[in-house]
């Protein structure tokens, strides 16, 4: 028996009358009605089985035991209108956990219907949050991306590559691809490749067997296995080491997973969506990225232009984030002055949508008035991240006894971190280094946000 059918309840026999049975059948298909004693396919979720104990066809002990032992999440309920205590005790030996009359069974089935409906509403709410309308904007570039997402929603594609500068919304695109697509009922797992040390890459993504290495006291499920039948989103894939790239390529080609320290392989069915702000074509020429992996990843490519190239999206984004943060911080009836709107439209937004979101959140959070003025926005922009394109020089005080190259490196990194308000992704991108290398420099220099040791 396969674990595939998501029934909340299975009904054997005339547990409820025909009229109610027809009504429930019309309303939902998560309750299965059977008029024979064939076994059902097991759900991975809790399944409650109702059996008509007043029907001789369903009181056979071997039949009841076979149902009760069909899976770990089976609850067996008997329907009987005239069962004495001795008979109730007897059927409990065969796995019956409760005995209800017909009216009680009907109430219980309606309870299941309510639970199913509530769960459906929650799922719809989540899907709406990451539906096609979650991509805010009316520019031709945004409309083209939205049309692509809609086209892909009915296609079970194996991989996609999302390209774009930091802050353009690559993570959002991955969520829309998943929640609006054919794999939305399964897990979406997000991984920042820069945050995983190279020596832990295999263990994190593929898992490990018990005793695979010192400290592996239990078996670990890797992120690929956890994403089975769903989506694995690998952000900053351009920062993977050549060794990690080779391991990723192998699992993508073979579609087989072998845990660290294990000899057995298992089939894997995972959609892999990757994203990067790195120029992968240049990285291939520089010998920093595998060409064969690139062609494996970019079966479908979605490129997100920087916000300054789709300036007509800015008013839409302003309205969206103003409404969102006004609700979040319980500040109703807030709006921007005309001059304030003009200031936001004319700004170049080097940090893209993320910077715009941060600026609007800041002014909404700090304002004490209903109208956000030009001066409020101007101050918020000044207090936010500096425009890296406008930075032409760094000033380093050199002592008389000289300074080491490493100290220069530490000072430059500290200044760029401060410039980007300690956003490590943007700092690494500006310095043209990987996030792991940036992390090592921060640790070695003893840099701490807002102060330097």
C-alpha positions as CSV (number, residue, x, y, z in Angstrom):
1,X,0.0,0.0,0.0
2,X,1.4,3.4,-1.0
3,X,1.3,6.4,1.2
4,X,-0.3,8.8,-1.2
5,X,-4.0,9.4,-0.5
6,X,-4.6,12.4,1.7
7,X,-7.9,11.3,3.1
8,X,-8.9,12.7,6.5
9,X,-11.4,9.9,7.0
10,X,-12.5,6.6,5.4
11,X,-16.0,5.4,5.9
12,X,-16.9,1.6,5.6
13,X,-20.6,0.8,5.3
14,X,-23.6,2.8,6.4
15,X,-22.1,4.8,9.2
16,X,-24.4,7.8,8.3
17,X,-27.6,7.8,6.4
18,X,-27.8,8.1,2.6
19,X,-29.0,11.7,2.7
20,X,-26.1,12.9,4.8
21,X,-23.7,10.8,2.8
22,X,-24.7,12.5,-0.4
23,X,-24.4,15.9,1.1
24,X,-20.9,15.3,2.4
25,X,-19.8,13.7,-0.9
26,X,-20.8,16.9,-2.7
27,X,-19.1,19.1,-0.3
28,X,-15.6,17.5,0.0
29,X,-13.5,14.8,-1.5
30,X,-11.2,14.3,1.5
31,X,-13.6,11.7,3.0
32,X,-13.7,8.4,1.2
33,X,-16.9,6.2,1.4
34,X,-16.4,2.5,0.7
35,X,-19.1,-0.3,0.4
36,X,-16.6,-3.2,0.4
37,X,-13.9,-4.4,2.7
38,X,-11.0,-3.6,0.4
39,X,-8.1,-1.8,2.2
40,X,-7.4,1.8,1.4
41,X,-4.2,3.6,0.5
42,X,-2.5,5.0,3.5
43,X,-2.1,8.7,4.1
44,X,1.1,10.1,5.7
45,X,-1.2,12.3,7.8
46,X,-3.7,11.2,10.5
47,X,-6.5,9.1,9.0
48,X,-9.6,8.2,10.9
49,X,-11.5,5.1,9.8
50,X,-15.2,4.7,10.6
51,X,-16.6,1.1,10.4
52,X,-20.2,0.1,10.5
53,X,-20.2,-2.5,13.3
54,X,-23.9,-3.1,12.7
55,X,-23.1,-4.6,9.3
56,X,-21.8,-8.2,9.5
57,X,-19.5,-7.6,6.6
58,X,-17.3,-5.3,8.7
59,X,-17.1,-7.0,12.1
60,X,-14.7,-9.8,11.0
61,X,-11.7,-9.6,13.5
62,X,-9.1,-10.1,10.8
63,X,-10.6,-7.2,8.7
64,X,-10.6,-4.9,11.8
65,X,-7.0,-5.8,12.7
66,X,-5.8,-5.3,9.2
67,X,-7.1,-1.7,9.2
68,X,-5.9,-0.9,12.7
69,X,-2.3,-2.1,11.8
70,X,-2.2,-0.6,8.3
71,X,-0.2,2.4,9.4
72,X,1.1,4.4,12.4
73,X,-1.4,7.2,12.0
74,X,-4.6,5.2,11.8
75,X,-7.5,5.8,14.3
76,X,-10.3,3.2,14.1
77,X,-13.8,4.2,15.2
78,X,-16.8,1.9,15.3
79,X,-20.4,2.9,14.6
80,X,-23.0,0.9,16.5
81,X,-26.4,2.0,17.8
82,X,-27.0,-1.1,20.0
83,X,-23.7,-2.4,21.4
84,X,-23.5,-3.6,25.0
85,X,-20.5,-3.2,27.3
86,X,-19.2,-6.7,26.7
87,X,-19.4,-6.3,22.9
88,X,-17.7,-2.9,23.1
89,X,-14.8,-4.4,25.1
90,X,-14.6,-7.3,22.6
91,X,-14.2,-5.1,19.5
92,X,-11.6,-2.9,21.3
93,X,-9.3,-5.9,21.2
94,X,-9.3,-5.6,17.4
95,X,-8.2,-2.0,17.3
96,X,-11.4,-0.1,17.8
97,X,-10.6,3.0,19.9
98,X,-14.1,4.5,20.1
99,X,-17.7,3.3,19.6
100,X,-20.2,6.1,18.5
101,X,-23.8,6.1,17.4
102,X,-24.9,7.3,14.0
103,X,-25.5,10.9,15.1
104,X,-22.1,11.1,16.9
105,X,-20.4,9.8,13.7
106,X,-22.1,12.5,11.7
107,X,-21.0,15.2,14.1
108,X,-17.4,13.9,13.9
109,X,-17.4,13.9,10.1
110,X,-18.7,17.5,10.1
111,X,-15.8,18.4,12.4
112,X,-13.4,16.9,9.9
113,X,-15.0,19.0,7.2
114,X,-14.5,22.2,9.2
115,X,-10.9,21.3,9.9
116,X,-10.3,20.6,6.2
117,X,-11.9,24.0,5.2
118,X,-9.8,25.9,7.7
119,X,-6.6,24.2,6.5
120,X,-7.6,25.0,2.9
121,X,-8.1,28.7,3.8
122,X,-4.7,28.8,5.5
123,X,-3.1,27.3,2.4
124,X,-4.9,29.7,0.1
125,X,-3.7,32.6,2.3
126,X,-0.1,31.4,1.9
127,X,-0.5,30.9,-1.8
128,X,-2.0,34.4,-2.2
129,X,0.9,35.8,-0.3
130,X,3.3,34.4,-2.9
131,X,0.9,34.5,-5.9
132,X,1.7,36.4,-9.1
133,X,0.5,39.7,-7.5
134,X,3.3,39.4,-5.0
135,X,5.6,40.8,-7.7
136,X,4.8,44.5,-7.4
137,X,5.2,46.7,-10.4
138,X,3.8,47.8,-13.8
139,X,7.0,48.3,-15.8
140,X,7.4,46.2,-19.0
141,X,10.3,44.4,-17.4
142,X,8.2,43.4,-14.4
143,X,5.2,42.4,-16.6
144,X,7.5,40.2,-18.6
145,X,8.8,38.4,-15.5
146,X,5.2,38.0,-14.2
147,X,4.1,36.5,-17.5
148,X,7.0,34.1,-17.3
149,X,6.1,33.0,-13.8
150,X,2.5,32.4,-14.9
151,X,3.7,30.4,-17.8
152,X,5.8,28.2,-15.6
153,X,3.1,27.6,-12.9
154,X,1.7,24.6,-14.8
155,X,5.1,23.2,-15.8
156,X,7.1,20.8,-13.6
157,X,10.6,22.1,-14.6
158,X,13.7,20.7,-12.9
159,X,15.8,23.8,-12.5
160,X,15.9,27.6,-12.9
161,X,18.5,30.3,-12.5
162,X,17.5,33.8,-11.1
163,X,19.9,36.6,-11.9
164,X,19.9,40.1,-10.4
165,X,21.7,42.6,-8.2
166,X,21.4,42.4,-4.4
167,X,18.0,43.6,-3.2
168,X,16.1,43.1,-6.5
169,X,13.9,40.3,-5.1
170,X,15.5,37.0,-6.2
171,X,14.2,35.3,-3.1
172,X,10.7,36.5,-3.7
173,X,10.8,35.1,-7.3
174,X,11.8,31.7,-5.9
175,X,8.8,31.7,-3.5
176,X,6.4,32.6,-6.3
177,X,7.8,29.8,-8.5
178,X,7.3,27.3,-5.7
179,X,3.9,28.4,-4.2
180,X,2.3,29.1,-7.5
181,X,3.6,25.9,-9.1
182,X,3.1,22.2,-9.3
183,X,5.2,21.5,-6.2
184,X,3.4,23.9,-3.8
185,X,2.2,21.1,-1.6
186,X,5.7,20.1,-0.7
187,X,8.6,21.8,1.1
188,X,10.5,24.9,-0.1
189,X,13.9,25.0,1.5
190,X,16.1,28.2,1.2
191,X,19.9,27.9,1.5
192,X,22.4,30.7,1.5
193,X,25.4,29.1,-0.1
194,X,27.8,31.7,1.4
195,X,26.7,30.8,4.9
196,X,27.7,27.1,4.6
197,X,31.4,26.4,5.2
198,X,32.9,24.2,2.5
199,X,33.7,21.4,4.8
200,X,30.0,21.1,5.9
201,X,28.5,21.4,2.4
202,X,28.0,17.7,1.9
203,X,26.6,17.1,5.4
204,X,24.2,20.0,5.2
205,X,22.8,19.3,1.7
206,X,23.1,15.5,1.5
207,X,22.9,14.5,5.2
208,X,25.1,11.9,6.9
209,X,24.8,8.5,8.3
210,X,25.3,7.7,12.0
211,X,29.0,7.4,12.8
212,X,30.0,8.9,9.5
213,X,32.5,11.1,11.3
214,X,33.4,12.2,14.8
215,X,30.4,13.7,16.4
216,X,27.9,12.2,14.0
217,X,26.0,10.4,16.8
218,X,22.7,10.2,14.9
219,X,21.6,10.1,11.3
220,X,21.0,13.5,9.7
221,X,18.5,14.3,6.9
222,X,20.1,16.6,4.4
223,X,18.3,19.6,2.8
224,X,18.0,17.7,-0.5
225,X,16.1,14.9,1.2
226,X,13.9,17.4,3.1
227,X,13.1,19.1,-0.2
228,X,11.9,15.8,-1.8
229,X,9.2,16.5,-4.4
230,X,9.5,20.2,-3.5
231,X,12.0,23.0,-4.2
232,X,15.5,23.7,-3.0
233,X,16.5,27.3,-3.4
234,X,20.2,27.9,-3.5
235,X,21.0,31.6,-3.1
236,X,24.4,33.0,-3.9
237,X,25.3,29.9,-5.8
238,X,28.1,31.8,-7.5
239,X,30.0,31.7,-4.2
240,X,30.3,27.9,-4.0
241,X,33.8,26.5,-4.1
242,X,34.8,24.4,-7.0
243,X,34.6,21.3,-4.8
244,X,31.1,22.0,-3.8
245,X,30.1,22.8,-7.4
246,X,31.3,19.3,-8.4
247,X,29.2,17.6,-5.7
248,X,26.2,19.7,-6.7
249,X,26.6,18.8,-10.3
250,X,26.7,15.1,-9.6
251,X,23.5,15.0,-7.7
252,X,21.8,17.1,-10.4
253,X,22.9,14.8,-13.2
254,X,22.4,11.5,-11.4
255,X,19.2,12.5,-9.4
256,X,20.5,10.1,-6.7
257,X,21.5,11.0,-3.2
258,X,24.1,9.3,-1.0
259,X,24.5,10.5,2.5
260,X,28.0,11.1,3.9
261,X,29.3,7.8,5.3
262,X,26.5,5.7,3.7
263,X,26.9,3.1,0.9
264,X,23.3,3.2,-0.2
265,X,21.8,5.6,-2.8
266,X,18.2,6.9,-3.0
267,X,16.3,8.5,-5.8
268,X,15.8,12.2,-5.4
269,X,13.2,14.4,-7.1
270,X,13.9,18.0,-6.2
271,X,13.4,21.2,-8.2
272,X,16.6,23.2,-7.8
273,X,16.2,27.0,-8.1
274,X,19.5,29.0,-7.9
275,X,20.2,32.7,-7.7
276,X,23.3,34.9,-7.9
277,X,24.4,38.5,-8.4
278,X,27.7,37.2,-9.8
279,X,28.4,37.4,-13.5
280,X,28.7,33.6,-14.0
281,X,29.9,33.9,-17.6
282,X,32.9,36.0,-16.3
283,X,33.3,33.6,-13.4
284,X,33.6,30.7,-15.9
285,X,36.3,32.5,-17.9
286,X,38.1,33.2,-14.7
287,X,38.0,29.5,-13.7
288,X,35.8,30.2,-10.7
289,X,32.6,28.5,-11.9
290,X,32.1,25.2,-13.7
291,X,30.7,25.6,-17.2
292,X,28.9,22.2,-17.1
293,X,27.2,23.2,-13.8
294,X,26.2,26.5,-15.4
295,X,24.4,24.8,-18.3
296,X,22.8,22.4,-15.8
297,X,21.4,25.3,-13.7
298,X,20.2,27.7,-16.4
299,X,17.6,25.5,-18.1
300,X,15.4,28.5,-17.4
301,X,16.8,31.9,-16.6
302,X,14.9,34.8,-15.0
303,X,16.8,38.1,-15.0
304,X,15.6,40.9,-12.6
305,X,16.7,44.4,-13.7
306,X,17.9,46.9,-11.1
307,X,15.2,49.2,-9.8
308,X,16.6,52.2,-11.5
309,X,16.0,50.5,-14.9
310,X,12.3,50.0,-14.1
311,X,11.5,53.3,-12.4
312,X,7.8,53.0,-13.2
313,X,7.7,50.3,-10.5
314,X,8.6,52.8,-7.8
315,X,5.2,54.4,-7.2
316,X,3.6,50.9,-7.0
317,X,6.2,49.7,-4.5
318,X,5.8,52.9,-2.5
319,X,2.1,52.4,-2.1
320,X,2.6,48.7,-1.3
321,X,5.2,49.2,1.4
322,X,3.4,52.3,2.9
323,X,0.3,50.2,3.4
324,X,2.2,47.2,4.7
325,X,4.3,49.1,7.3
326,X,1.4,51.3,8.3
327,X,-0.6,48.2,9.1
328,X,2.4,46.5,10.8
329,X,3.1,49.4,13.1
330,X,-0.6,50.3,13.6
331,X,-0.3,53.8,12.1
332,X,-3.4,54.4,9.9
333,X,-4.0,57.3,7.5
334,X,-0.3,57.9,6.8
335,X,0.6,59.3,3.4
336,X,3.4,61.1,1.6
337,X,3.5,64.7,0.6
338,X,3.7,65.4,-3.2
339,X,7.3,66.6,-2.7
340,X,8.1,63.5,-0.7
341,X,6.8,61.3,-3.5
342,X,8.9,63.2,-6.0
343,X,12.0,62.7,-3.8
344,X,11.4,58.9,-3.7
345,X,10.8,58.7,-7.5
346,X,13.9,60.7,-8.3
347,X,16.3,58.7,-6.1
348,X,18.5,56.1,-7.9
349,X,17.9,53.3,-5.4
350,X,21.3,51.6,-5.6
351,X,20.1,49.1,-3.0
352,X,17.1,48.3,-5.1
353,X,13.7,47.2,-3.6
354,X,15.3,46.2,-0.3
355,X,16.6,49.8,0.2
356,X,13.2,51.3,-0.8
357,X,11.5,49.0,1.7
358,X,14.0,49.9,4.5
359,X,13.5,53.7,3.8
360,X,9.7,53.5,3.9
361,X,9.8,51.3,7.0
362,X,12.1,53.8,8.7
363,X,10.0,56.9,8.0
364,X,6.7,55.1,8.9
365,X,8.2,53.9,12.2
366,X,9.6,57.3,13.2
367,X,6.9,59.7,11.9
368,X,4.6,61.4,14.4
369,X,2.4,62.9,11.8
370,X,-0.1,61.7,9.2
371,X,1.8,63.3,6.3
372,X,5.4,62.2,5.6
373,X,7.2,65.3,4.2
374,X,10.2,65.7,1.9
375,X,12.5,66.5,4.9
376,X,11.6,63.2,6.6
377,X,12.4,61.2,3.5
378,X,15.6,63.2,2.8
379,X,16.8,62.5,6.4
380,X,15.9,58.9,6.1
381,X,17.9,58.5,2.9
382,X,20.9,60.2,4.5
383,X,20.8,58.0,7.5
384,X,20.4,54.9,5.4
385,X,23.1,53.2,3.3
386,X,25.4,55.5,1.3
387,X,25.4,55.2,-2.5
388,X,28.4,53.1,-3.2
389,X,28.7,54.5,-6.7
390,X,29.4,57.9,-5.2
391,X,32.3,56.7,-3.0
392,X,35.5,57.6,-4.7
393,X,38.0,57.2,-1.9
394,X,38.8,55.8,1.5
395,X,41.0,57.7,3.9
396,X,43.4,55.6,5.9
397,X,45.7,57.2,8.6
398,X,49.1,55.7,8.2
399,X,51.3,55.8,11.4
400,X,55.0,56.8,11.2
401,X,56.2,53.3,11.7
402,X,54.2,52.1,8.7
403,X,51.2,49.8,8.2
404,X,50.8,46.2,7.1
405,X,48.8,45.3,4.0
406,X,46.6,43.2,6.2
407,X,45.8,46.2,8.4
408,X,44.9,48.2,5.3
409,X,42.6,45.3,4.3
410,X,40.9,45.3,7.7
411,X,40.3,49.1,7.6
412,X,38.8,49.0,4.1
413,X,36.5,46.2,5.0
414,X,35.5,48.0,8.2
415,X,34.6,51.2,6.2
416,X,32.7,49.3,3.5
417,X,30.7,47.3,6.2
418,X,29.8,50.6,7.8
419,X,28.9,52.1,4.4
420,X,26.5,49.2,3.8
421,X,25.1,49.2,7.3
422,X,26.8,45.8,7.8
423,X,24.9,44.1,5.0
424,X,27.5,41.4,4.3
425,X,26.2,40.4,0.9
426,X,26.5,43.9,-0.5
427,X,29.8,44.4,1.2
428,X,31.3,41.3,-0.4
429,X,29.8,42.2,-3.8
430,X,31.4,45.7,-3.6
431,X,34.8,44.3,-2.6
432,X,34.6,41.5,-5.2
433,X,35.2,38.8,-2.6
434,X,33.1,35.8,-1.4
435,X,31.1,36.0,1.8
436,X,33.2,33.2,3.4
437,X,36.3,35.3,2.8
438,X,34.6,38.4,4.2
439,X,33.5,36.4,7.2
440,X,37.1,35.3,7.8
441,X,38.4,38.9,7.5
442,X,35.8,40.1,10.0
443,X,36.7,37.3,12.5
444,X,40.5,37.9,12.1
445,X,40.2,41.7,12.5
446,X,37.8,41.3,15.4
447,X,35.3,43.6,13.7
448,X,31.9,44.1,15.5
449,X,29.0,46.1,14.3
450,X,29.3,49.8,15.3
451,X,32.7,49.3,16.8
452,X,36.1,47.9,16.0
453,X,38.3,46.1,18.5
